[in-house]
Amino acid sequence: MQTLIDRYCRLLSALMAASLALMVVLVFTNVVLRYALNSGIAVSEELSRWLFVWLTFLGAIVALHEHGHLGTDMLVSRLPVLGKKVCLALGHLLMLFICWLIFEGTLAQVRINWDSTSAAMEVSMAIFYGAGLVFAVSGGVILLHDLWRLLSGQLPDSELIGIRESDNMPHGDPHP
């Protein structure tokens, strides 16, 4: 399962890179056309906005998998191993609940906007709101897998604190 999730996140990273490149090309081309020829690409702004939303949600999936979201370990790092495991399990259960809420809300938006079309591209707005569905399902699978690893004893103690130290922070004692 871990290999499948790793491959999925690599695919998402490639999609994010392609989306970012397309956004840059669209916006740059549109700027040049507006200043040089007093025209533009009609769908450029809308497609760039859609790509940005999808890029954000896909990036959140990859960050969740890599434990790259912000957090603090001031309390949890001082707990014994059992306390760290309990906190990690509770945190994952809360995040699964949030994924469920996101799923429920975005599913309602997809259903509401299924027949609505965007102004410039004239495609279903359900595609726009679908980013939340993809995040909720993918995030839920990643969280369930991590929770399974914790409950089955496959998660090493080194991964019980699910955050990374910032690259901007000096290493060593934070309170000299």
Order of alpha helices (4+ residues) and beta strands (2+ residues): alpha-alpha-alpha-alpha
